[in-house]
Amino acid sequence: MTDLRDLYQEVILDHNKSPHNFREMADASRIALGHNPLCGDRLKLYVRLDGDRIADVAFQGQGCAISKASASLMTDAIKGKTLDEAETLYAKFHDLLTGPPDEKATGAGLGKLAVFSGVREFPVRVKCATLAWHTLESALKNDKEIAKTE
Ligand code: ZN
């Protein structure tokens, strides 16, 4: 299991170094700010909706490797998805992170997001990994409004 975990960490480090969808979005229909005071992670999330579909999503900000990689992988995962699909994915991701540490996480249906399965052993890091998703939730709830998640 150690080797597999190392591999997972490599994915996280790669996304931290070269995050996907890390840019400003001029024509965003929703924008939200996320802040995780425990760690100091801050991010700004841009979403462009086309009906109930997430046509485009991007983010900017600064934070630890886990928060940044999580935002990067989230944008990849939800782009093109409907709001319902994104919500289902968030629920699965949340379960992955908050499940009992002694129970093996399967990460079924999560694709690359499963790389965060090791985070459940470090409860203080769970907020880093879920920050982007909290911010997404707030972006989808507040039309054109800038909200703080915590
Ligand atoms: Zn963090």
Backbone and ligand atoms as CSV (ligand in chain L), in Angstrom:
chain,resi,resn,atom,element,x,y,z
A,1,MET,N,N,0.846,-1.209,0.000
A,1,MET,CA,C,0.000,0.000,0.000
A,1,MET,C,C,0.873,1.248,0.000
A,2,THR,N,N,2.091,1.121,0.547
A,2,THR,CA,C,2.959,2.298,0.623
A,2,THR,C,C,3.299,2.827,-0.774
A,3,ASP,N,N,3.618,1.912,-1.690
A,3,ASP,CA,C,3.963,2.321,-3.055
A,3,ASP,C,C,2.816,3.054,-3.726
A,4,LEU,N,N,1.629,2.499,-3.528
A,4,LEU,CA,C,0.451,3.094,-4.130
A,4,LEU,C,C,0.244,4.508,-3.581
A,5,ARG,N,N,0.491,4.651,-2.293
A,5,ARG,CA,C,0.305,5.965,-1.688
A,5,ARG,C,C,1.325,6.974,-2.214
A,6,ASP,N,N,2.544,6.495,-2.425
A,6,ASP,CA,C,3.565,7.368,-3.007
A,6,ASP,C,C,3.126,7.874,-4.375
A,7,LEU,N,N,2.542,6.963,-5.132
A,7,LEU,CA,C,2.053,7.323,-6.458
A,7,LEU,C,C,0.980,8.409,-6.339
A,8,TYR,N,N,0.092,8.215,-5.388
A,8,TYR,CA,C,-0.963,9.200,-5.174
A,8,TYR,C,C,-0.361,10.558,-4.848
A,9,GLN,N,N,0.656,10.527,-4.006
A,9,GLN,CA,C,1.249,11.794,-3.617
A,9,GLN,C,C,1.883,12.488,-4.805
A,10,GLU,N,N,2.402,11.680,-5.731
A,10,GLU,CA,C,3.006,12.271,-6.919
A,10,GLU,C,C,1.964,13.040,-7.730
A,11,VAL,N,N,0.772,12.475,-7.852
A,11,VAL,CA,C,-0.297,13.162,-8.575
A,11,VAL,C,C,-0.615,14.484,-7.888
A,12,ILE,N,N,-0.685,14.447,-6.562
A,12,ILE,CA,C,-0.992,15.671,-5.810
A,12,ILE,C,C,0.110,16.708,-6.016
A,13,LEU,N,N,1.358,16.263,-5.972
A,13,LEU,CA,C,2.476,17.198,-6.154
A,13,LEU,C,C,2.489,17.777,-7.573
A,14,ASP,N,N,2.176,16.947,-8.550
A,14,ASP,CA,C,2.122,17.423,-9.939
A,14,ASP,C,C,1.075,18.517,-10.104
A,15,HIS,N,N,-0.100,18.274,-9.531
A,15,HIS,CA,C,-1.183,19.256,-9.676
A,15,HIS,C,C,-0.894,20.518,-8.872
A,16,ASN,N,N,-0.134,20.369,-7.799
A,16,ASN,CA,C,0.255,21.551,-7.032
A,16,ASN,C,C,1.227,22.400,-7.851
A,17,LYS,N,N,2.126,21.719,-8.522
A,17,LYS,CA,C,3.153,22.417,-9.293
A,17,LYS,C,C,2.567,23.053,-10.562
A,18,SER,N,N,1.735,22.303,-11.246
A,18,SER,CA,C,1.120,22.806,-12.482
A,18,SER,C,C,-0.385,22.601,-12.421
A,19,PRO,N,N,-1.059,23.444,-11.629
A,19,PRO,CA,C,-2.509,23.250,-11.474
A,19,PRO,C,C,-3.263,23.465,-12.784
A,20,HIS,N,N,-4.282,22.651,-12.992
A,20,HIS,CA,C,-5.124,22.796,-14.180
A,20,HIS,C,C,-6.163,23.883,-13.940
A,21,ASN,N,N,-6.560,24.557,-14.997
A,21,ASN,CA,C,-7.607,25.578,-14.922
A,21,ASN,C,C,-7.275,26.674,-13.917
A,22,PHE,N,N,-5.999,26.983,-13.779
A,22,PHE,CA,C,-5.549,28.014,-12.840
A,22,PHE,C,C,-5.445,29.318,-13.612
A,23,ARG,N,N,-6.536,30.081,-13.593
A,23,ARG,CA,C,-6.585,31.322,-14.360
A,23,ARG,C,C,-7.794,32.135,-13.923
A,24,GLU,N,N,-7.835,33.365,-14.391
A,24,GLU,CA,C,-8.996,34.203,-14.178
A,24,GLU,C,C,-10.021,33.885,-15.262
A,25,MET,N,N,-11.286,34.152,-14.979
A,25,MET,CA,C,-12.302,33.952,-16.003
A,25,MET,C,C,-13.128,35.220,-16.120
A,26,ALA,N,N,-13.047,35.851,-17.284
A,26,ALA,CA,C,-13.697,37.147,-17.461
A,26,ALA,C,C,-15.221,37.020,-17.525
A,27,ASP,N,N,-15.715,35.915,-18.085
A,27,ASP,CA,C,-17.158,35.802,-18.303
A,27,ASP,C,C,-17.814,34.804,-17.339
A,28,ALA,N,N,-17.274,34.735,-16.122
A,28,ALA,CA,C,-17.841,33.813,-15.129
A,28,ALA,C,C,-19.261,34.222,-14.763
A,29,SER,N,N,-20.159,33.241,-14.622
A,29,SER,CA,C,-21.504,33.569,-14.134
A,29,SER,C,C,-21.551,33.498,-12.616
A,30,ARG,N,N,-20.607,32.784,-12.010
A,30,ARG,CA,C,-20.536,32.713,-10.549
A,30,ARG,C,C,-19.086,32.841,-10.113
A,31,ILE,N,N,-18.899,33.556,-8.994
A,31,ILE,CA,C,-17.563,33.678,-8.401
A,31,ILE,C,C,-17.712,33.506,-6.898
A,32,ALA,N,N,-16.821,32.753,-6.289
A,32,ALA,CA,C,-16.847,32.633,-4.828
A,32,ALA,C,C,-15.425,32.576,-4.282
A,33,LEU,N,N,-15.296,33.064,-3.062
A,33,LEU,CA,C,-14.006,33.008,-2.376
A,33,LEU,C,C,-14.057,31.928,-1.313
A,34,GLY,N,N,-12.969,31.185,-1.198
A,34,GLY,CA,C,-12.881,30.182,-0.151
A,34,GLY,C,C,-11.682,30.461,0.725
A,35,HIS,N,N,-11.846,30.221,2.017
A,35,HIS,CA,C,-10.760,30.465,2.957
A,35,HIS,C,C,-10.752,29.378,4.012
A,36,ASN,N,N,-9.611,28.762,4.197
A,36,ASN,CA,C,-9.449,27.764,5.250
A,36,ASN,C,C,-8.460,28.310,6.271
A,37,PRO,N,N,-8.966,28.946,7.333
A,37,PRO,CA,C,-8.091,29.630,8.301
A,37,PRO,C,C,-7.144,28.681,9.029
A,38,LEU,N,N,-7.532,27.409,9.145
A,38,LEU,CA,C,-6.676,26.442,9.846
A,38,LEU,C,C,-5.315,26.314,9.186
A,39,CYS,N,N,-5.295,26.466,7.874
A,39,CYS,CA,C,-4.064,26.221,7.126
A,39,CYS,C,C,-3.602,27.467,6.386
A,40,GLY,N,N,-4.551,28.401,6.148
A,40,GLY,CA,C,-4.207,29.617,5.419
A,40,GLY,C,C,-4.471,29.520,3.931
A,41,ASP,N,N,-5.177,28.473,3.514
A,41,ASP,CA,C,-5.495,28.320,2.095
A,41,ASP,C,C,-6.566,29.332,1.684
A,42,ARG,N,N,-6.313,29.972,0.546
A,42,ARG,CA,C,-7.298,30.892,-0.011
A,42,ARG,C,C,-7.464,30.606,-1.485
A,43,LEU,N,N,-8.716,30.588,-1.940
A,43,LEU,CA,C,-8.889,30.446,-3.381
A,43,LEU,C,C,-10.112,31.196,-3.869
A,44,LYS,N,N,-10.063,31.529,-5.136
A,44,LYS,CA,C,-11.152,32.216,-5.803
A,44,LYS,C,C,-11.597,31.312,-6.930
A,45,LEU,N,N,-12.871,31.000,-6.942
A,45,LEU,CA,C,-13.384,30.042,-7.916
A,45,LEU,C,C,-14.322,30.739,-8.902
A,46,TYR,N,N,-14.124,30.442,-10.160
A,46,TYR,CA,C,-14.947,31.002,-11.234
A,46,TYR,C,C,-15.721,29.866,-11.890
A,47,VAL,N,N,-17.010,30.083,-12.092
A,47,VAL,CA,C,-17.832,29.077,-12.759
A,47,VAL,C,C,-18.646,29.745,-13.863
A,48,ARG,N,N,-18.652,29.149,-15.027
A,48,ARG,CA,C,-19.547,29.620,-16.083
A,48,ARG,C,C,-20.575,28.532,-16.339
A,49,LEU,N,N,-21.830,28.895,-16.132
A,49,LEU,CA,C,-22.919,27.934,-16.288
A,49,LEU,C,C,-23.569,28.084,-17.658
A,50,ASP,N,N,-23.993,26.938,-18.186
A,50,ASP,CA,C,-24.788,26.922,-19.406
A,50,ASP,C,C,-26.016,26.102,-19.059
A,51,GLY,N,N,-27.110,26.772,-18.691
A,51,GLY,CA,C,-28.273,26.071,-18.147
A,51,GLY,C,C,-27.878,25.447,-16.827
A,52,ASP,N,N,-28.070,24.133,-16.701
A,52,ASP,CA,C,-27.678,23.491,-15.441
A,52,ASP,C,C,-26.370,22.716,-15.622
A,53,ARG,N,N,-25.617,23.097,-16.629
A,53,ARG,CA,C,-24.337,22.437,-16.865
A,53,ARG,C,C,-23.180,23.387,-16.556
A,54,ILE,N,N,-22.111,22.832,-15.998
A,54,ILE,CA,C,-20.912,23.629,-15.703
A,54,ILE,C,C,-20.069,23.678,-16.983
A,55,ALA,N,N,-20.203,24.777,-17.713
A,55,ALA,CA,C,-19.539,24.886,-19.014
A,55,ALA,C,C,-18.035,25.100,-18.834
A,56,ASP,N,N,-17.681,25.872,-17.805
A,56,ASP,CA,C,-16.264,26.133,-17.571
A,56,ASP,C,C,-16.064,26.447,-16.089
A,57,VAL,N,N,-14.896,26.096,-15.599
A,57,VAL,CA,C,-14.577,26.362,-14.195
A,57,VAL,C,C,-13.079,26.603,-14.083
A,58,ALA,N,N,-12.709,27.594,-13.265
A,58,ALA,CA,C,-11.303,27.938,-13.108
A,58,ALA,C,C,-11.089,28.468,-11.701
A,59,PHE,N,N,-9.835,28.515,-11.265
A,59,PHE,CA,C,-9.579,29.040,-9.927
A,59,PHE,C,C,-8.233,29.749,-9.875
A,60,GLN,N,N,-8.103,30.576,-8.856
A,60,GLN,CA,C,-6.839,31.225,-8.538
A,60,GLN,C,C,-6.687,31.199,-7.032
A,61,GLY,N,N,-5.485,31.415,-6.554
A,61,GLY,CA,C,-5.305,31.494,-5.119
A,61,GLY,C,C,-4.002,30.890,-4.675
A,62,GLN,N,N,-3.861,30.842,-3.344
A,62,GLN,CA,C,-2.649,30.304,-2.757
A,62,GLN,C,C,-3.006,29.391,-1.613
A,63,GLY,N,N,-2.235,28.335,-1.469
A,63,GLY,CA,C,-2.506,27.436,-0.370
A,63,GLY,C,C,-1.529,26.292,-0.380
A,64,CYS,N,N,-1.775,25.338,0.492
A,64,CYS,CA,C,-0.884,24.184,0.580
A,64,CYS,C,C,-1.090,23.278,-0.640
A,65,ALA,N,N,-0.207,22.317,-0.791
A,65,ALA,CA,C,-0.249,21.419,-1.954
A,65,ALA,C,C,-1.588,20.698,-2.054
A,66,ILE,N,N,-2.127,20.277,-0.911
A,66,ILE,CA,C,-3.367,19.508,-0.949
A,66,ILE,C,C,-4.541,20.368,-1.422
A,67,SER,N,N,-4.618,21.613,-0.914
A,67,SER,CA,C,-5.735,22.472,-1.298
A,67,SER,C,C,-5.658,22.832,-2.784
A,68,LYS,N,N,-4.466,23.071,-3.255
A,68,LYS,CA,C,-4.294,23.479,-4.645
A,68,LYS,C,C,-4.539,22.292,-5.591
A,69,ALA,N,N,-3.983,21.145,-5.235
A,69,ALA,CA,C,-4.173,19.959,-6.073
A,69,ALA,C,C,-5.646,19.556,-6.078
A,70,SER,N,N,-6.306,19.722,-4.934
A,70,SER,CA,C,-7.714,19.369,-4.852
A,70,SER,C,C,-8.545,20.275,-5.755
A,71,ALA,N,N,-8.250,21.573,-5.748
A,71,ALA,CA,C,-8.970,22.510,-6.614
A,71,ALA,C,C,-8.708,22.182,-8.082
A,72,SER,N,N,-7.460,21.866,-8.387
A,72,SER,CA,C,-7.091,21.533,-9.764
A,72,SER,C,C,-7.836,20.297,-10.254
A,73,LEU,N,N,-7.825,19.246,-9.436
A,73,LEU,CA,C,-8.487,17.998,-9.823
A,73,LEU,C,C,-10.006,18.166,-9.841
A,74,MET,N,N,-10.528,19.015,-8.957
A,74,MET,CA,C,-11.974,19.258,-8.944
A,74,MET,C,C,-12.407,19.917,-10.244
A,75,THR,N,N,-11.657,20.935,-10.688
A,75,THR,CA,C,-12.055,21.629,-11.917
A,75,THR,C,C,-12.057,20.648,-13.092
A,76,ASP,N,N,-11.062,19.769,-13.149
A,76,ASP,CA,C,-11.029,18.749,-14.203
A,76,ASP,C,C,-12.257,17.850,-14.111
A,77,ALA,N,N,-12.607,17.487,-12.885
A,77,ALA,CA,C,-13.665,16.487,-12.676
A,77,ALA,C,C,-15.061,17.032,-12.976
A,78,ILE,N,N,-15.298,18.317,-12.714
A,78,ILE,CA,C,-16.677,18.823,-12.834
A,78,ILE,C,C,-16.957,19.579,-14.122
A,79,LYS,N,N,-15.914,19.895,-14.873
A,79,LYS,CA,C,-16.136,20.636,-16.119
A,79,LYS,C,C,-16.975,19.792,-17.070
A,80,GLY,N,N,-18.080,20.380,-17.547
A,80,GLY,CA,C,-18.959,19.659,-18.465
A,80,GLY,C,C,-20.044,18.862,-17.774
A,81,LYS,N,N,-19.958,18.773,-16.434
A,81,LYS,CA,C,-20.960,18.012,-15.678
A,81,LYS,C,C,-22.192,18.885,-15.387
A,82,THR,N,N,-23.318,18.223,-15.150
A,82,THR,CA,C,-24.490,18.956,-14.693
A,82,THR,C,C,-24.321,19.248,-13.203
A,83,LEU,N,N,-25.134,20.161,-12.682
A,83,LEU,CA,C,-25.053,20.506,-11.262
A,83,LEU,C,C,-25.341,19.283,-10.393
A,84,ASP,N,N,-26.299,18.457,-10.820
A,84,ASP,CA,C,-26.618,17.236,-10.072
A,84,ASP,C,C,-25.427,16.288,-10.035
A,85,GLU,N,N,-24.775,16.141,-11.176
A,85,GLU,CA,C,-23.623,15.242,-11.248
A,85,GLU,C,C,-22.485,15.748,-10.365
A,86,ALA,N,N,-22.281,17.065,-10.366
A,86,ALA,CA,C,-21.226,17.651,-9.546
A,86,ALA,C,C,-21.520,17.423,-8.063
A,87,GLU,N,N,-22.806,17.534,-7.701
A,87,GLU,CA,C,-23.204,17.343,-6.307
A,87,GLU,C,C,-22.974,15.886,-5.871
A,88,THR,N,N,-23.298,14.954,-6.744
A,88,THR,CA,C,-23.079,13.538,-6.455
A,88,THR,C,C,-21.594,13.261,-6.243
A,89,LEU,N,N,-20.774,13.886,-7.090
A,89,LEU,CA,C,-19.332,13.704,-7.001
A,89,LEU,C,C,-18.815,14.253,-5.663
A,90,TYR,N,N,-19.338,15.400,-5.255
A,90,TYR,CA,C,-18.928,16.004,-3.992
A,90,TYR,C,C,-19.287,15.099,-2.824
A,91,ALA,N,N,-20.480,14.519,-2.878
A,91,ALA,CA,C,-20.917,13.623,-1.803
A,91,ALA,C,C,-19.980,12.418,-1.702
A,92,LYS,N,N,-19.604,11.875,-2.854
A,92,LYS,CA,C,-18.691,10.722,-2.861
A,92,LYS,C,C,-17.313,11.112,-2.343
A,93,PHE,N,N,-16.855,12.288,-2.768
A,93,PHE,CA,C,-15.544,12.781,-2.358
A,93,PHE,C,C,-15.516,13.008,-0.845
A,94,HIS,N,N,-16.597,13.578,-0.341
A,94,HIS,CA,C,-16.712,13.833,1.090
A,94,HIS,C,C,-16.660,12.527,1.880
A,95,ASP,N,N,-17.368,11.515,1.376
A,95,ASP,CA,C,-17.351,10.196,2.021
A,95,ASP,C,C,-15.939,9.613,2.023
A,96,LEU,N,N,-15.241,9.801,0.910
A,96,LEU,CA,C,-13.879,9.285,0.782
A,96,LEU,C,C,-12.981,9.886,1.867
A,97,LEU,N,N,-13.163,11.186,2.114
A,97,LEU,CA,C,-12.277,11.895,3.036
A,97,LEU,C,C,-12.628,11.690,4.495
A,98,THR,N,N,-13.903,11.442,4.769
A,98,THR,CA,C,-14.332,11.427,6.164
A,98,THR,C,C,-14.689,10.026,6.656
A,99,GLY,N,N,-14.459,9.024,5.818
A,99,GLY,CA,C,-14.720,7.652,6.248
A,99,GLY,C,C,-13.773,7.250,7.361
A,100,PRO,N,N,-14.090,6.144,8.061
A,100,PRO,CA,C,-13.227,5.699,9.160
A,100,PRO,C,C,-11.823,5.358,8.651
A,101,PRO,N,N,-10.776,5.805,9.342
A,101,PRO,CA,C,-9.398,5.608,8.885
A,101,PRO,C,C,-9.014,4.139,8.779
A,102,ASP,N,N,-9.649,3.294,9.593
A,102,ASP,CA,C,-9.271,1.874,9.571
A,102,ASP,C,C,-9.988,1.123,8.452
A,103,GLU,N,N,-10.883,1.819,7.763
A,103,GLU,CA,C,-11.603,1.190,6.669
A,103,GLU,C,C,-10.943,1.629,5.366
A,104,LYS,N,N,-10.721,0.694,4.480
A,104,LYS,CA,C,-10.047,1.026,3.243
A,104,LYS,C,C,-10.993,1.816,2.326
A,105,ALA,N,N,-10.521,2.961,1.854
A,105,ALA,CA,C,-11.320,3.758,0.935
A,105,ALA,C,C,-11.225,3.165,-0.457
A,106,THR,N,N,-12.366,3.031,-1.127
A,106,THR,CA,C,-12.327,2.460,-2.472
A,106,THR,C,C,-12.182,3.551,-3.526
A,107,GLY,N,N,-12.782,4.712,-3.261
A,107,GLY,CA,C,-12.730,5.779,-4.253
A,107,GLY,C,C,-13.502,5.438,-5.516
A,108,ALA,N,N,-14.449,4.512,-5.394
A,108,ALA,CA,C,-15.222,4.082,-6.561
A,108,ALA,C,C,-15.972,5.257,-7.179
A,109,GLY,N,N,-15.887,5.384,-8.479
A,109,GLY,CA,C,-16.613,6.423,-9.198
A,109,GLY,C,C,-15.985,7.797,-9.091
A,110,LEU,N,N,-14.814,7.888,-8.484
A,110,LEU,CA,C,-14.203,9.199,-8.271
A,110,LEU,C,C,-13.076,9.507,-9.261
A,111,GLY,N,N,-12.667,8.523,-10.021
A,111,GLY,CA,C,-11.558,8.761,-10.952
A,111,GLY,C,C,-10.322,9.237,-10.210
A,112,LYS,N,N,-9.701,10.270,-10.749
A,112,LYS,CA,C,-8.455,10.762,-10.162
A,112,LYS,C,C,-8.632,11.349,-8.769
A,113,LEU,N,N,-9.858,11.752,-8.431
A,113,LEU,CA,C,-10.097,12.331,-7.111
A,113,LEU,C,C,-9.776,11.331,-6.003
A,114,ALA,N,N,-9.725,10.057,-6.357
A,114,ALA,CA,C,-9.422,9.019,-5.375
A,114,ALA,C,C,-8.017,9.170,-4.798
A,115,VAL,N,N,-7.173,9.986,-5.409
A,115,VAL,CA,C,-5.811,10.175,-4.883
A,115,VAL,C,C,-5.828,10.763,-3.474
A,116,PHE,N,N,-6.980,11.331,-3.073
A,116,PHE,CA,C,-7.040,11.948,-1.748
A,116,PHE,C,C,-7.463,10.976,-0.657
A,117,SER,N,N,-7.540,9.692,-0.981
A,117,SER,CA,C,-8.017,8.725,0.004
A,117,SER,C,C,-7.135,8.706,1.247
A,118,GLY,N,N,-5.836,8.991,1.101
A,118,GLY,CA,C,-4.938,8.980,2.246
A,118,GLY,C,C,-5.204,10.106,3.225
A,119,VAL,N,N,-5.942,11.122,2.769
A,119,VAL,CA,C,-6.181,12.305,3.601
A,119,VAL,C,C,-7.029,11.972,4.832
A,120,ARG,N,N,-7.852,10.926,4.731
A,120,ARG,CA,C,-8.739,10.604,5.855
A,120,ARG,C,C,-7.954,10.241,7.123
A,121,GLU,N,N,-6.682,9.889,6.938
A,121,GLU,CA,C,-5.857,9.589,8.108
A,121,GLU,C,C,-5.320,10.858,8.767
A,122,PHE,N,N,-5.545,12.000,8.127
A,122,PHE,CA,C,-5.058,13.279,8.649
A,122,PHE,C,C,-6.211,14.274,8.697
A,123,PRO,N,N,-7.048,14.164,9.732
A,123,PRO,CA,C,-8.285,14.960,9.781
A,123,PRO,C,C,-8.049,16.461,9.575
A,124,VAL,N,N,-6.899,16.967,9.999
A,124,VAL,CA,C,-6.659,18.398,9.879
A,124,VAL,C,C,-6.514,18.796,8.407
A,125,ARG,N,N,-6.175,17.820,7.564
A,125,ARG,CA,C,-6.005,18.080,6.129
A,125,ARG,C,C,-7.311,17.983,5.344
A,126,VAL,N,N,-8.344,17.437,5.988
A,126,VAL,CA,C,-9.603,17.254,5.271
A,126,VAL,C,C,-10.144,18.600,4.799
A,127,LYS,N,N,-9.983,19.640,5.627
A,127,LYS,CA,C,-10.470,20.963,5.247
A,127,LYS,C,C,-9.712,21.521,4.043
A,128,CYS,N,N,-8.432,21.190,3.955
A,128,CYS,CA,C,-7.643,21.608,2.792
A,128,CYS,C,C,-8.203,20.964,1.523
A,129,ALA,N,N,-8.515,19.684,1.635
A,129,ALA,CA,C,-8.958,18.929,0.463
A,129,ALA,C,C,-10.377,19.274,0.047
A,130,THR,N,N,-11.198,19.729,1.009
A,130,THR,CA,C,-12.588,20.022,0.658
A,130,THR,C,C,-12.832,21.510,0.405
A,131,LEU,N,N,-11.820,22.347,0.621
A,131,LEU,CA,C,-12.013,23.802,0.463
A,131,LEU,C,C,-12.587,24.158,-0.910
A,132,ALA,N,N,-12.020,23.605,-1.970
A,132,ALA,CA,C,-12.485,23.931,-3.320
A,132,ALA,C,C,-13.953,23.550,-3.499
A,133,TRP,N,N,-14.331,22.427,-2.894
A,133,TRP,CA,C,-15.717,21.952,-3.039
A,133,TRP,C,C,-16.689,22.819,-2.250
A,134,HIS,N,N,-16.268,23.241,-1.036
A,134,HIS,CA,C,-17.097,24.178,-0.267
A,134,HIS,C,C,-17.290,25.463,-1.060
A,135,THR,N,N,-16.219,25.906,-1.692
A,135,THR,CA,C,-16.268,27.151,-2.450
A,135,THR,C,C,-17.168,26.984,-3.675
A,136,LEU,N,N,-17.114,25.807,-4.282
A,136,LEU,CA,C,-17.994,25.521,-5.421
A,136,LEU,C,C,-19.453,25.609,-4.989
A,137,GLU,N,N,-19.747,25.016,-3.840
A,137,GLU,CA,C,-21.110,25.027,-3.325
A,137,GLU,C,C,-21.595,26.461,-3.142
A,138,SER,N,N,-20.705,27.273,-2.576
A,138,SER,CA,C,-21.085,28.656,-2.331
A,138,SER,C,C,-21.215,29.422,-3.649
A,139,ALA,N,N,-20.396,29.114,-4.631
A,139,ALA,CA,C,-20.494,29.758,-5.947
A,139,ALA,C,C,-21.823,29.409,-6.608
A,140,LEU,N,N,-22.247,28.166,-6.463
A,140,LEU,CA,C,-23.467,27.739,-7.134
A,140,LEU,C,C,-24.714,28.260,-6.434
A,141,LYS,N,N,-24.577,28.577,-5.147
A,141,LYS,CA,C,-25.726,29.098,-4.394
A,141,LYS,C,C,-25.907,30.591,-4.597
A,142,ASN,N,N,-24.789,31.306,-4.749
A,142,ASN,CA,C,-24.864,32.763,-4.771
A,142,ASN,C,C,-24.565,33.332,-6.150
A,143,ASP,N,N,-25.616,33.766,-6.794
A,143,ASP,CA,C,-25.442,34.326,-8.116
A,143,ASP,C,C,-24.651,35.631,-8.039
A,144,LYS,N,N,-23.485,35.650,-8.673
A,144,LYS,CA,C,-22.654,36.858,-8.773
A,144,LYS,C,C,-22.197,37.382,-7.412
A,145,GLU,N,N,-22.440,36.632,-6.374
A,145,GLU,CA,C,-22.078,37.126,-5.055
A,145,GLU,C,C,-20.770,36.504,-4.596
A,146,ILE,N,N,-19.969,37.277,-3.918
A,146,ILE,CA,C,-18.712,36.739,-3.397
A,146,ILE,C,C,-18.921,36.336,-1.953
A,147,ALA,N,N,-18.750,35.050,-1.697
A,147,ALA,CA,C,-19.032,34.538,-0.353
A,147,ALA,C,C,-17.801,33.902,0.248
A,148,LYS,N,N,-17.741,33.964,1.551
A,148,LYS,CA,C,-16.653,33.326,2.267
A,148,LYS,C,C,-17.179,32.036,2.851
A,149,THR,N,N,-16.416,30.959,2.711
A,149,THR,CA,C,-16.953,29.691,3.180
A,149,THR,C,C,-16.765,29.520,4.678
A,150,GLU,N,N,-15.776,30.150,5.241
A,150,GLU,CA,C,-15.573,29.962,6.675
A,150,GLU,C,C,-15.226,31.286,7.322
L,1,ZN,ZN,ZN,-4.100,23.542,3.415
